[in-house]
C-alpha cells in the first residue's frame, strides 16, 4: 500500500487556518451572505486537515505523520522567547487527535445551526472560528506558556457569544461563566510555575518524560489545585454552577460547542497534567477524583428529573455523564508498568468512556467515534449512553406528567 507522508505544518494549519478565517469573516462582514460563506469554507477546510490528522493515527500505514518525538507525532518546534526557554511547540497524540477531530467536526455544525442569525453576522461567525482556533491550540500545545495562552484566550469568544447573542439573562450568565473559568485558572498558573521551577523547562514532552515534581505533599497539593482548575471547566460538583446558566442563555450553536468540546478541555487537562505529569500524585490521590465523580454522577442525574427546560436538562446531564470519567482514573495503571506518557492509550480510552483493554486501539478508536450522539455532542459507549438515555426518559416522563396535570386543571 502506498504511503502518504504528511510532511507539512499540519498542526499550525489547524490552529491558524480558522484564525485567518475569523479575520476574513470580519472583513467581509458587511455582507451577511459573504460572511456565512467565508466562515463555512474555512471551517470545512479545517475539518479536512483535522481528518488528515486523525487518519495519521487510524491508518498509519497509509498516512504517515512526520517528526515523531516520543509518543507525539507531527511535532512542530521553533524558538519563541529563547531568553525564558519558551518555544512554539505543537504535537499530537491519540488523545489530542480525537479531540481535535471532534472540534473541527462540530464547528461547521454549529455554524449551520446559527445560519439564520441576523444580528452582526460577521462577528457572530468569526467568533466561532476564533474559538475553534483556541480550542485546537489547547489540544495541540506542548509548551506550558503556549498552552496557558490558548487556555485563557479561549474564554473570550464564548463570553461574547453569550453576552451579545444570548438569551434574556445573557449578561449574568456571561459574567458568571467568565469569572468561574478565569479564577479557576489561578491554580493552573501556580502549577505551571512549579513545573518550570522543578523541571527547568516549559517543554511538556520533557515534563511528561521526566516527571520532575517531588513525591509527597508538593505533588499532592499540585494535583488538587489542578483538579480545581480543570474540574471547573469539566465541570464537576461543586464547581458546576456556571454551566446551567451558560447553557440556557448561549445561542444554540454556542451550546453545541460548549457541551461538545469546551467541557472536554477539563478532561483533557486532567489526563495531560494530573495523570501524565504527576503520575506519583495520581497514584495516591485518585480517590479525590473518584469521590467528586460519584457525587457529580448522582447529583446531576437527580437534578435532571426536576428540569422542565431542555437546555438545563442537557447541562445537568452533562455534569452527570462527564463525571463518569473521573472514577475511571483508578483504572489507569499508575503503578508497576512504565510508559513514556505515564498512561497507555487503552487507559486514555477507558477514561474517555471506552473499554480500551477489550478491543484493539484502532478498532476501539473507530467505535469511540462511531458512538457519538447528537444529544450530548460527545463520545460515549453503549453502557454510558444507557445512563444518559435513562435521564432523558425520566425527564420526558416528568414533563409529560406535568403537562397532563396542567391539562386536567
C-alpha positions in Angstrom: 0.0 0.0 0.0 1.4 3.4 -0.9 2.3 5.7 1.9 1.4 9.4 2.1 3.9 11.4 4.1 2.2 14.3 5.8 5.4 16.3 6.0 4.0 19.9 6.3 3.0 22.1 9.2 -0.4 20.3 9.7 -0.8 21.4 13.3 -0.1 25.0 12.6 -2.7 24.9 9.9 -5.2 23.5 12.3 -4.6 26.4 14.7 -4.1 29.3 12.3 -6.5 28.5 9.4 -9.6 29.1 11.5 -7.9 32.2 13.0 -7.3 33.6 9.5 -10.9 32.6 8.6 -12.1 34.7 11.6 -10.3 37.7 10.2 -11.6 37.2 6.7 -15.2 36.8 8.0 -14.9 40.1 9.9 -13.6 41.9 6.8 -16.4 40.7 4.6 -19.0 41.0 7.4 -20.9 43.9 5.8 -22.4 41.2 3.5 -24.1 38.6 5.7 -24.1 36.1 2.8 -20.3 36.6 2.2 -19.6 36.2 5.9 -21.6 33.0 6.1 -19.8 31.6 3.1 -16.4 32.5 4.3 -16.9 31.1 7.7 -18.3 27.8 6.4 -15.5 27.5 3.8 -12.7 28.0 6.4 -14.4 25.6 8.9 -14.8 22.9 6.3 -11.1 23.4 5.2 -10.0 23.0 8.8 -12.2 19.9 9.1 -10.3 18.4 6.2 -7.0 18.9 7.8 -8.3 17.6 11.1 -9.4 14.4 9.3 -5.9 14.0 7.9 -4.5 14.2 11.5 -6.9 11.5 12.6 -6.1 9.3 9.7 -2.5 9.5 10.7 -3.4 7.5 13.8 -6.1 5.3 12.4 -4.3 4.4 9.2 -0.5 4.8 9.9 0.4 2.5 7.0 -1.2 4.9 4.6 -0.8 8.3 6.2 2.5 8.9 7.9 2.8 11.8 10.3 6.3 13.3 10.2 8.6 14.4 13.0 7.7 12.0 15.8 9.0 12.7 19.3 8.5 10.1 22.0 4.8 9.2 21.5 3.8 12.5 19.9 3.6 13.0 16.1 3.7 15.9 13.7 5.8 17.8 16.2 6.5 21.4 15.2 9.1 23.3 17.2 10.6 26.8 17.0 12.2 29.1 19.5 9.8 31.8 20.7 11.2 33.6 23.7 14.6 31.9 24.0 15.7 34.0 27.0 13.0 32.3 29.0 13.1 28.9 27.3 9.7 29.4 25.8 9.1 27.6 22.5 6.4 27.4 19.8 5.8 23.7 20.3 2.9 21.7 18.9 2.4 18.0 18.8 -0.4 15.4 18.7 -1.0 12.0 20.2 -4.1 9.7 20.1 -6.0 11.7 22.7 -5.5 15.1 21.1 -6.1 13.8 17.6 -9.6 12.5 18.6 -10.5 15.8 20.4 -9.2 18.0 17.5 -11.3 16.0 15.1 -14.4 16.4 17.3 -13.8 20.2 17.4 -13.4 20.5 13.6 -16.4 18.3 13.1 -18.8 20.3 15.4 -17.7 23.8 14.3 -19.4 23.6 10.8 -22.5 22.1 12.5 -22.6 25.0 15.0 -22.3 27.4 12.0 -25.1 25.7 10.2 -27.3 25.9 13.3 -26.8 29.6 13.5 -27.1 30.2 9.8 -30.1 32.4 10.1 -28.6 34.8 12.6 -29.3 38.4 11.6 -27.5 40.4 14.3 -23.9 41.3 13.5 -23.5 38.3 11.3 -19.8 38.7 10.5 -18.7 39.0 14.2 -21.0 36.1 15.1 -19.5 33.6 12.7 -15.9 34.9 13.3 -16.2 34.2 17.0 -16.9 30.5 16.3 -13.8 30.3 14.1 -11.7 32.1 16.7 -13.0 29.7 19.3 -12.1 26.7 17.1 -8.6 28.0 16.8 -8.1 28.4 20.5 -9.5 25.0 21.3 -7.2 23.4 18.7 -4.4 25.3 20.3 -5.1 23.9 23.7 -5.3 20.3 22.4 -2.0 20.6 20.4 0.2 22.9 22.6 3.1 21.1 24.2 4.7 24.2 25.7 3.3 25.3 29.1 3.4 29.0 28.2 1.7 28.5 24.9 -0.9 26.2 26.5 -2.0 28.7 29.1 -2.3 31.5 26.4 -4.7 29.4 24.4 -6.5 28.3 27.5 -7.2 31.8 28.7 -7.8 33.4 25.3 -10.4 30.7 24.6 -12.7 32.3 27.2 -13.2 35.4 25.2 -15.2 34.1 22.2 -17.7 32.2 24.3 -18.1 35.1 26.7 -19.1 37.4 23.8 -21.3 34.8 22.2 -23.3 34.5 25.4 -23.2 38.3 26.2 -24.2 39.6 22.8 -26.3 36.8 21.2 -27.6 35.0 24.3 -31.0 34.9 26.0 -32.7 37.3 28.4 -30.2 36.7 31.2 -27.2 36.7 29.0 -25.2 39.3 30.9 -25.4 37.4 34.2 -24.6 34.1 32.5 -21.6 35.5 30.6 -20.1 37.2 33.6 -20.6 34.1 35.7 -19.0 31.9 33.1 -16.0 34.2 32.7 -15.4 34.6 36.5 -15.7 30.9 37.3 -13.4 29.7 34.5 -10.9 32.6 34.8 -10.5 32.4 38.5 -10.1 28.6 38.3 -7.1 29.2 36.1 -5.1 30.6 39.0 -4.2 27.2 40.4 -3.2 26.2 36.8 -0.9 29.2 36.7 0.7 28.3 40.0 1.2 24.7 38.9 2.8 26.0 35.7 5.4 27.9 37.7 6.0 24.8 39.9 6.6 22.6 36.8 9.1 25.1 35.4 10.8 25.5 38.8 11.3 21.8 39.4 11.7 20.7 35.7 13.6 23.7 34.4 11.6 23.8 31.2 8.3 24.7 29.7 8.5 21.7 27.4 5.6 19.4 28.2 7.2 16.5 26.4 10.2 16.6 28.7 8.0 17.1 31.8 5.9 14.0 30.8 9.1 12.0 30.3 10.9 13.0 33.5 8.0 13.7 36.0 10.2 16.2 38.0 7.7 17.1 40.8 8.9 15.6 44.1 6.8 12.7 45.6 4.8 13.8 48.6 3.0 16.9 49.7 4.1 19.2 46.9 2.9 16.8 44.2 -0.4 16.1 46.0 -1.1 19.8 46.5 -0.4 20.5 42.8 -2.7 17.6 41.9 -5.6 19.0 44.0 -5.0 22.5 42.6 -5.2 21.2 39.0 -8.4 19.3 39.9 -9.9 22.6 40.9 -8.6 24.2 37.6 -9.8 21.5 35.3 -12.7 20.4 37.4 -14.3 23.8 37.0 -14.1 23.5 33.2 -15.3 19.9 33.2 -17.4 20.8 35.3 -17.7 18.7 38.4 -19.6 19.3 41.6 -19.4 21.7 43.4 -17.7 23.9 40.7 -20.5 23.4 38.2 -23.0 26.2 38.9 -21.9 28.4 35.9 -22.8 25.7 33.4 -26.7 25.6 33.5 -26.9 29.4 33.1 -24.4 29.4 30.3 -26.1 26.5 28.5 -29.6 28.2 28.8 -28.5 31.7 27.7 -26.0 30.8 25.0 -27.2 30.7 21.4 -27.9 27.1 20.2 -24.7 26.9 18.2 -22.7 28.1 21.2 -24.4 25.4 23.3 -23.3 22.8 20.8 -19.6 23.8 21.2 -19.9 24.3 24.9 -21.3 20.8 25.5 -19.4 19.1 22.7 -15.9 20.5 23.1 -15.3 23.2 25.7 -16.3 20.8 28.6 -13.8 18.3 27.3 -11.0 20.7 27.8 -11.3 19.9 31.5 -11.0 16.1 31.0 -8.1 16.7 28.6 -6.3 18.7 31.2 -6.8 16.1 33.9 -5.2 13.4 31.6 -2.4 15.6 30.3 -1.4 17.2 33.6 -2.7 15.2 36.6 -2.0 11.8 35.1 0.9 12.2 32.7 2.9 14.9 34.5 2.0 13.9 38.1 1.9 10.1 37.9 3.0 9.6 41.6 0.4 12.0 42.9 -2.2 10.5 40.7 -1.4 7.0 42.2 -2.2 8.3 45.7 -4.8 10.9 45.1 -7.1 9.1 42.7 -9.7 8.8 45.5 -10.4 12.6 45.3 -11.4 12.2 41.6 -13.5 9.2 42.5 -15.4 10.9 45.3 -16.1 14.0 43.1 -17.1 11.8 40.2 -19.6 9.7 42.3 -21.2 12.8 43.8 -21.4 14.5 40.4 -23.0 11.4 38.8 -25.7 11.2 41.4 -26.3 14.9 41.8 -26.5 15.6 38.0 -28.9 12.7 37.4 -31.2 13.5 40.2 -31.4 17.3 39.3 -32.3 16.3 35.7 -35.5 14.9 37.0 -36.7 18.3 38.1 -35.9 20.2 34.9 -38.6 21.5 32.5 -36.1 23.3 30.3 -34.3 21.2 27.6 -31.1 23.2 27.8 -30.9 22.9 31.6 -31.6 19.2 31.3 -28.7 18.9 28.9 -26.5 20.9 31.2 -27.1 18.8 34.3 -26.9 15.6 32.3 -23.5 16.7 31.1 -22.4 17.2 34.7 -23.5 13.6 35.4 -22.2 11.8 32.4 -18.9 13.7 32.1 -18.3 12.8 35.8 -18.4 9.1 34.9 -14.9 9.7 33.6 -13.4 10.6 37.0 -13.7 7.2 38.7 -12.1 5.7 35.6 -8.8 7.3 36.6 -8.4 4.4 39.1 -8.4 2.0 36.1 -5.2 3.6 34.8 -2.1 1.6 35.5 -0.4 4.2 37.6 1.9 1.7 39.4 4.2 -1.0 38.1 4.2 -0.6 34.3 6.0 2.4 33.0 5.1 4.3 29.8 6.6 7.3 28.1 3.4 9.3 28.6 2.5 7.8 32.0 -0.8 6.5 30.6 -1.2 3.8 27.9 -3.6 4.6 25.0 -6.0 1.9 26.2 -6.3 3.6 29.6 -6.9 7.0 27.9 -9.9 5.5 26.2 -11.0 4.0 29.5 -11.1 7.4 31.0 -12.9 8.8 28.0 -15.5 6.1 28.4 -14.4 3.1 26.3 -13.2 -0.4 27.3 -9.8 0.0 25.9 -8.5 -3.4 27.0 -11.2 -5.4 25.4 -10.6 -4.1 21.9 -7.5 -3.1 19.9 -6.7 0.6 19.9 -7.6 1.3 16.3 -10.8 -0.7 16.5 -11.7 1.0 19.7 -11.0 4.4 18.4 -13.3 3.8 15.4 -16.0 2.6 17.8 -15.4 5.6 20.0 -16.1 8.0 17.1 -19.0 5.9 15.8 -20.9 6.1 19.0 -21.0 9.9 19.0 -24.5 11.1 19.7 -26.1 14.5 18.8 -28.0 14.9 22.1 -24.8 15.2 24.2 -22.4 16.0 21.3 -19.9 13.6 23.0 -18.2 10.3 22.6 -19.8 7.5 24.6 -20.1 3.7 24.7 -23.3 1.9 24.9 -23.2 1.3 28.7 -22.7 5.0 29.3 -25.4 6.0 26.9 -27.9 3.9 28.8 -27.5 6.2 31.8 -28.0 9.3 29.8 -30.9 7.8 28.0 -32.4 7.0 31.4 -32.1 10.6 32.4 -33.8 11.8 29.2 -36.6 9.2 29.6 -37.1 10.3 33.2 -37.1 13.9 32.1 -39.6 13.2 29.4 -41.8 11.3 31.8 -41.6 14.2 34.3 -42.5 16.8 31.6 -45.4 14.6 30.4 -46.7 14.2 33.9 -46.6 18.0 34.4 -48.3 18.6 31.1 -51.1 16.1 31.9 -51.6 17.7 35.3 -51.9 21.1 33.8 -54.4 19.9 31.2 -56.5 18.3 34.0 -56.6 21.6 35.9 
